[in-house]
Amino acid sequence: MKTLTSLILRVACLLPVSVFATEVTPELIADLTLVEEVRVSADGKWVSYVVGTESGGEGGRAMELWMASVDGAPVPQRLLPNRNRVSVARWSPAGRLAVVAQSEDPPRRRQLLLLEPGTGAVRVLVDRFEGDSLEWSPDGRQLGFVRSENIAPARKRPAGEPQVLGPAREGGGSVSRFHTLDVATGVTQARTPLTHSVGDYAWSPRGDGIVAVARPTGASSRPVVTILPFTSGVTPRELWPVEDQTIGLAWSPDGKTVAWCGREFTPGSGQLVLMNAEGEPRPRTVQADFPGSLHHILFRADGRLAFGAQENLRVGIYTVAADGSDLRADHPAASFAPGSLGVGSFTKFTISFSADGSRVASMVSGPREPANVIAGPWRGHLSRRTDLNPAVAGLALGAVEDISWRSFDGLQIHGFLVKPPGFDPAKKYPLVVEVHGGPRRSWWATCFLNSSHWAQWLASQGYVVLMPNPRGSEGRGAEFVRANRRDLGGGDWRDVVGGLDHVLTLGYIDPERFLVAGWSYGGYLTAWGIGQPEGQRFKAAIVGAGIINLFTRGGAAGGWSDNHWGDPQAIWRHAQEFFNRSPIAHVSRVTAATLILHGDNDGKVSHSQALEFHNGLRTMGVPTEARIYPGEGHNIGRRDHQIDLLNSIARWLRTYVPADGAAKSSGIPGR
């Protein structure tokens, strides 16, 4: 006990002062701990995971590798204590960990390491590692990864000579090839031909090839699920042309079945498609009527296909037989209420099994739980193996309630309502409508306490927050996801307005103090909404990384028009419609005081969109401010920037719609 107490005290001394606070502050939010890379060892005894803060400095987030017992004892231990930039950790069948981490010594570089957890021994396998998607071979002798290679060196363009982007463009180019590293000898080999560029992949159960979502080099056609054998002279075998964005691939233990999981964008293409690895591929959609959205797939040792899936507001673990039949809710989403499996972004969500399938681990969060590791027996109760944010238990957070309403066409819409701490139903409160990104994203039962989920921060300032999941959100099945296809700003915005009207009937919302806010797609719908007739109801708005001009944004971003309109040429064929669906086309009707937030290195939505909206609002006399964060991408990552963002939001709301007083007029008459 004395040793454990000493360990706790040593850890406490290293924690930021903000974790001991009892009220929500931007500093506390920026210092919260998140978790990713949750993996169970092959023998089922240990679970490894990477923890990092919500924010980072100029060098990025601190990321540490830890290990805990699947059965709950002893105390979790940190691995590689001298390295604070760990990004990947994978268990071998023999119980070793392949780790991608930043070097200890300058110049800082990305290294591939082999770690013996029992002894702490570390061997550098590759001093400058440039691969991605690291996975062990089934026999544990090789590590597979994808690396980009130049097809031919590009000609160096003399100064002053124009860059050519057309069909006669300069030579060069690259292809993503699958490589293997022999752990014993250190020999690296390119295993796939230059004719195919590899994306998502899965090892063959025999280790003699991979199946990959591969695009023929130089082709503009869609990628194809392709078996790429390592045997020289054997032709790659195409199974199925992919018609949607890929979430993952899996290959059954008996080698007979390949499973593909996608994002529900394309009509006629299911979330889950099975195909034969031998003989006729016979691709077939299975579980087409599953009432949720899949996030991660993998085959278990018993041959059943497991997947993490969101059903409405929560995520659980389900399995089907290898032929796609016999759906079982092994750990149903409702069993994790009031929280859910998952932490932060589902792009990093994982489920991991021991080699025999008897142990499982994942990540979990909830209204008062930003992130933890959960693990245990597959046929039993899963328990938390970490307590990563103990200070949150002492915070004054708002109550979170599930809520639903009928939209204009009778469609049931779901979401959350977050109330301020000390909520009194006899009082009148201002309401913030916070719209999620995506649109194929959703609000789900996690902790709404970070730099992109503002609900608890807003509630701490005295606001009630409505978090709607309008049509187009995930978690309700493919038909619901596609319900706003070719209709951005249409039915989805009316769903939001319906939620606003529903909350008004509860009796404690002040109809003169409405605000709307959102990031990415949420920023688009916010900017769009305040320019619509209903927009006059909102006194203030927060537009984060939003699309303001669909025509200029869609024209510069490949694949965007295809995903949301089902036609890569739609933006050029229907230019006027795209402009009419753009917030900038309706800026003359905006009266809400608008704060605009954006990163100047956003590769998804250029910050020129923010400048365009800010200029339009300012010209029309609408109170507006644009805060452009240097070096930031589509999400704001630096600690000082996150703190500034949260403080700016609170300041803006206090100025125009104070929680304890009348809303301030923007000075703009209704238009």
N, C-alpha and C positions, 0 to 999 in steps of 0.2 A: 504493500500500500504506500509506503514511504517513497519507493521508486516511482510509482505512478503519479503521486502528488508532485514530486520533483519535476517529472516530465511535463505535467500540465502547467506548472509555474513557468518552466522554461519556454514553452510554446506561447503562453500568455504574454510574456515579455517581448516576444517578436511581433505580436499582433498590432495593427494600427490602433491608435487611441480611439478612432471613430467606432470600433466594434464594441466599445463599452458604453456607447451612448444609449439613451432611452427614448429619444425622439428621432424621427426620420430627418436626415440631412443629406445634401448632395454628396458630401464626403463619405458618409456611411454607405450610400448606394454605390459609389465608385469603388469602394473597398470590399464589397461583398465577394464571396468565393463561389465560383462556378465549377462544374466538373464535366469532364468528357473522357473519351478513350477508356471506357469501362470494359474490362476483359477478364474472363475467368481462366485460370490455369487449366491445362488439360486434365490434371488429376482432380480438379474440383475443390482444392483446398484453399486457393488464394484468389483474390480479385485485385487486379491492378487498376489504377485510374490516375488521370492527370487533373490537377486542380490549378486554378488560376484566378486572379482577381477579375472583376467585371471590367476594369479599365487597365491601362498601361501607360508607361512613359513614352518617350520618343523612341526607345528601342523595342517597344511592344510590351505585351503582357508577360508577367512572370508566370511560368508554367512549371509545376513541380510534379514529379512522379512519386506515387505512394502505393502501398500495398496493404491490404487488410485480409483477415481470415474470413472465408465465406461463412463459417459457422459462428463468428462473433468474437473470438479471442485468439491471440492477444491484441493489445492496443495497436492500431494502424502505425506503420513505420514508413518513413520517407526513404526512397531509394535515390541513388545518385545525388547526395546532398550538396555537392559542389556545382551542380548544374541547375539553372533556373529557367531554362528555355527548352523544355521537353515538349515535343509535338505529337509523337507517335510511340506506342509501346505495344508489342505483339508477343504473346506466349508461343513458344515452340511446343511440339508434342512432348519433348523431354523436360520441359519446365524451365527453359531459359527465356530471356526477354530480348527481343530485338528492339532497339530504341533509337529514335531519331532525335538528336538534341544538339544544341549549340555547344561549340567547343569551350573548354575552360580557358584556354590561352588565346591571345590575339595572334593574328587577326581572326575575329570571330567568324566561324564558318559552321555549316551544317554537317554533322557527323552521323554515321551509322555505327551503332555500338552493339556489342553482345554482352549482356549482363547476366551473371549468375546470382540470382536473388539470395540464395542460401549463404554465400560467402562474400558477396559484394564485389567479386572480381569483375573487371570490365576490360573488354578488348575492343579496340577500334577496328571495325571491319572496313570502313571507307572513310577516309579523312575529309574528303569534300564530296558529300553525297548530294546528288541532283535528282534523285528519283522521287516519285509519289506513289500512293496506293500500295503501300508495303504489306505483303502477306507471306506467311510461311508456306512452303510446299507441304503436301500431306505427310511425307516421310520425315520432315524436319531437317532435311539436308541442305535445302536451298531457300533463299529469300527471293520472292518475285516483286518486281516494281515496274512502274511505267516511267519512261524518260523520253524527253523530246530530243530529237536529233535532226541536224540539218541534212536535207537531201543533197544539196550542193551549196557550196559557199556563194553567198551573194556578192555581186560585183560592187566594189566600193564606188559610190557615186562621187564624182569630183564636185568640189564646192561650186555652188551656183547652178549646177545642173538640176532640172526639175525631177521630182520623184514621179514615177509613172505607176498608176494604180490599175490601168486597164488590162485587157487581155495580153498586151505586149509588155507587161510589167517585168521588172528586173528579176534575174535568176535567183535561186535560193529556195527558201521555204523549209518547212520542217515536218516531221512525222513523229507521232508518239508511238514508241515501240515498247513491247514488253521485254524485260531483261530478267535474268536470274543471276544470283550471286551464290556460288558454292561456298558455304560457310567454312568448310575445312581447308580448302585450297585458296580461297580469296579470288577465284577466277569469275569474272563477269562475262556473260554472253547475251547478245541480242537474240531473242528467240522467235520474234515475229518478223515477217518480211516488210520491206519498205513499201510494199503495195497496199498496206492497211495501217491506218492510224487508230490506235487502241484507246478506248475510253474506259468505262466500267468493265470489270472482268471478274472471273471466278476460276480457280484452279480445277483441272480435271481431277477426279478422285484418285486416279492412278498417277498423277503428277507428270503426265506425258504431253500436256498441252493446256490450253486455257479456252474458255468461251468468253467472248468479249463483244461489247457494242463497238463495232469497228466501222470506220468510214473508208471506202476505197480512196487511196491517195490521189489528190488532184480532182476528185469528183465533187460535183455540187449536189449529188443525190443524197438521200437520207441515209443515216448509218444503218447497219445490218447486224443482227445477232449472228455471230460467226464463230465457228470452232476453228481454232488456230493450233494445229498440232506442231510439236517441236521436231518431229521426224523430217529430215531433209527430203525434199522432193514430193511431200504429201501436200496436196492442194487444200487450201482453206475451204471450209464447208459452210455455206451460208444457210441459216435456218429461217430467218424471218426479218423483213425490213421494218425497222422501228418507226412508228408514226407518232411518237410522243416523247416527252422528256423522260429520261431513265432515272429511276431511284436506285435500283440495284439488280444484280444478277446472282443466281445460285445454281449449283450443280449437285444433283442428288448423290448420296453415297454409293448407290449401285451403278452410277454412271449412265442411267437410262434417260433421265429427265433434266431439262434446263428450265429454270423459272426466271421470268423477267417481270419487274415491277415498275410501273410508270405513274405519271402524274395526273391522269384523268382529263387532260386538255382535249384530246381528239375524239370526237364521236366515232363509235365503232371500234375503238381501241380500249380494251378493258384495263383496269389497274393491274391485274395479274394474268399473265399469259404463260402457259406451259407449252413446251415443245419437246419432241423426241430428239435425243442426242444421236441416236442411231436409226438408220432407215429413213422413211419419210418423216420430215420434221413435224407435220400436222399441228401447227400452232393453234391453240384454242384458248379462248378467254374462259376463266373459271371464277366463280364467286362474283359474277358481274353485279349482283344485287346486294353485295355487302354494304351495309348502311354506314360506311365510314371511309377513312382514307388511310392507306398503308404508308408506313414510314421506313421500314427496314425488313428485309427478308433473309432467311438462311435455313438450310436443311438441318434437321436434328439427326443424331446417330440412328434413330429408329426409322428414318426415311420420311417422316412427316415434315412438311414445310411450315416453319414458324414465321410469324410476322408481328411486328408491333403496329397497332392500328389505332387511330383516333375515332372513337364513336361519339359524335356530338362534342362534348366539352372535355372528354377525358381519354386517356390512352391506356390500352391493355395489351396482353399478349394472347395470340390466337394461333391455332394450327389447323392445317388441312392435310388429308392424305396426299400421296405423291401424284394422284390423278386429279387432285383439286376438289375432291368430295369430302364429306364428313367434317364439316367445320366445327371446331371446338373452341369455346372461350375458356382456355386453360387458366388464365389470370385476367378475368374480364375488367374492362375499364372502370366499371362502377365500384370494383373492390378496392380501388385506391382513393376513393372519395374521403375527404373533400379535395384531396390533391389528385395527382396523375403521374404516370410515368412520363419522363421527358424533362429536359432542362434547357432553357434558352432556345436555340435554333434547332429544328429537327434535322438540319443538314448534318449534325454531329450526334444524332441519336443512335444508340446501339443496344442490341440484346446479345448476350454472350452465353454460351453453354460450355460445360465441361465436355471432354471427349465422349463420354458415355451418355451425356444428356441429363444426368441426375442432378446437376447443379446449374443455376442460372443467375445472371446478374444484369442489372441495368441501372438507370438513373431515375431519380424521383424528385418531385418538388410539389409545392402546394401553397395555399394562401399565406402561410407563415413560415414557409420553408423554401428558400431560394434554390438549394441544390443539395442532394445527398446520393450516396451509393446504396443500392438495395440489392440484396442477394439472399440465396437460400436454396432449399430443395425444390426441384421442379414440381413435385407433387405435394407441396406443403406451403407454409406461410413464408413470404419473403420479408426480411427484416432489414432495417437500416443498419449499415455497417460504419457509418460516419456521422459526425455532427459538425458540419463544416461552417455553420454560421450561428453559433450559440447566442449571439447578441440579439438576433431577430426575435427570440422568444420574449424578450423584455421590451420590445418596441410597442408603442401605441399605434397599432395599425387599424385600418377600417375593416368593418365586416364585409365579406364578399358573399353575394347571393346569386344563384342561378336565376335567370329571368327569361321569359318568352312572350311573344305576342304574334298576332296575325297581321300580315302585311296587306297591302291594297288588293291583292288577288287571292287572299286566303292562305298563302304560304306561311307555314309556321317558321318564325325566326327566333333564334336563341342567342343568349349572350350572358353577360354578367353585370351586376350593379354593385358598385363599391361605395360604401357610405363613410363619412368622416368619423374618426374616433370620437366617442361621446355623442353619437348621433341622437337627436331628439326629434321624434316624428311630429311634435307640435310646432316645430320651427319651419321656416321656409329656407331652402338651400338653393344656391346656384348649381346648374348642371353642366358638366363637360361631357360631350359625346366624343369618345376616343375611338377612331377607326383604325383597324389593323392594316398591315401591309399585305402584299400579295399580288393579285387578289386571292391566289390559292395559298392562303395562310388562314389562321383563325386565332381568336382568343380561346385559350384552353386553361384548365385549372392549375396554373402555375402561380408563382409569386410575382405579382405585378409591381416589382420593386427593382427596376434597373433603368438604364439610360434610354431605353427604347420602349419600355412598358411603364408609363407614367402614372398609372391609376392610383397607387398608394401614395406617391408623392403629391398628387393633386388632392387626394382625400385628406392628407395631413395638413393641407392649406385651407381646408374647410369646404371642399367641393364634393358633391355627389358625382360619380363618374359612371356613365353608361358605356358598356363595351359590346357593341352589336357584332354578330356574325352574319352579315347580309349574304344574299345569294352570290355564289362565286367562291365562298369560303370552303375550306376543307372540313372533313369530319362528318359529312352527311351523305356521302356517296357521290358517284360520278355525275349523276344527273344534276345534283345541286351545284357542284363545282362548275358545270358548263352552263348554268342558268343565266350567267351574265355575259356569255360569249357573244361578241358583236354588240354588246349593250352596256359598256362601261359608262357609269353615270346615269343609267336608266333605272331598271328595277332595283339595283343594289342601293342607290341613293334613296329611293322611295321606301325601301326596307328600313333604312336608318331613320328617316322621318317618322315612320310608323312607330319605331321604338321611342322616339321623343314624345310622340303623342300619348303612347301607353304610359310612360313614366309620369307624365303630367297628371294622370288619373289617380296616382298614389297619394296625392294631397300634400306632399312636403317639398315640391319643386316650385321655385319662383319662375313664372313664365317670362319675366322681364330680364332674366339673367341666364341666358343660354350661351354656351361656347362650344366650338367644335375643333378637334385636333386630330392629327394623324401623321404617319411617316410612310414614305414610299407610295404605294397605292393608296394608303390612308391619307397621305399628303395630297395626292391627286383628288380623291373624293372630297376632302375638306375644301380645297381650292375651287373645285367644281360646285360644291353645294352652296357656298356663300355667294355664288353668282347666279343662283337659281331663285325663283320666287320665294321659296322657303328660307332662303339665305337671309332675308330681312329679320328673321327671328334671332339670329346670332349676333351678339354684341362684339365678340372677339373670336379670333381663329389662330391656330398654330399650324403652319404648313411645313412639314419636314421632308426634305428630299423628294418632293412631289413632282410629277409630270405636269407641266403647265401647258405645253403645246404638243398634242399627240402627233401632229404632222411632222414637226422637226425632230422630236424624240424618236418616233417610230422609224423615220427615214434614216436615222443614223445608227439604229440598233438592229442588227440582223436577228431574225427569229421572233421578235416581239410581235409583229403583225400576224405572223403565222400562229403563235400561241393563242392570242386573244380574239383574232378574227377568222382563223382557219384558212388564211390565204396570205402567202408571203408578198403578194402583189397588191393586197387590199388597200394599203395606204396610198398607192399611186393610182389605183382605179377609182377610189372614192375619196379623193382629197378633201372635198368640201365637207363631207360627213365627218371626217376625222377632225377637221378644224372646228366644226360646230360642237363636237364633243370635247373640246379643249377648254379648260378654265380661262385661258387668255381671251377667248372669243366673247366672254361674258363679264370681263373685268369692269365694264362701265356700270354694272348693276351692283357691285360689291359695296356694302356699307360697314362690314365688320372690320374692326382694327386688327391687322394681320401681322403676326410675327413669322418670319421665314427663316428656316434653319437648313444649312446644307454644307457638305464638305466640298472643297475645291478640287479634290482628286476623285470624285465619284465617277466610277466607270460604268454604272448602270443608268444613272440619270444625271446628265451634265449639270453643273451648277449654273450654266447659262440659263437653264429653265428658271431658277430662282431669281436671277437678275432680271429676266424678262417680266416675271410677275411683279417683282418689286417696282420696276420702272413704270409698269402700267398702273399699279395702285397709287403710286406717288403722283403720277401725272393726273390721275382722277381725283386727287385730294384725299385719299383714304389714309388714315394713320397706319404707317407700316414701317417695319424695320427688318433688314436682312442681316443675318449673322452667318458669315461664310468662314468655315473652319479650315485653316491651312493644313495640307497634307492628309486630310481625312477622306475616306472613301464613302461608300453608301451608308455606312454606319459610323458613328463617332466613337473612337477608341481611346484617345488620350485622356488621362485622368483630369487634367486641368480643363480640357474642352468639355468633358461630360459635366463637370461641376458648373461651368459657365452656362451650358445648355439648360440644365435644370433650374439654376437661379434665374436665368432669363425668362423661362416659361412662367415661373412664379411671379416675377416682377410684372410681366405683361398682363397676367390675369388680375393681379392686385390693382393695376392701374386702370383697367377698363371694365372689369367685372369683379369688384372686391367681394370676398366671401361674406363680409359683415356690413355691407352697405349697398346703396343703389348703384346700378351700372352707370358708367360714364358714357355720355353720348360721344360718338365719333365725330359729330359735327357735320355728317353727310346726310342730307335729306333723303328720304326713301325715293328710290328711282324706279 
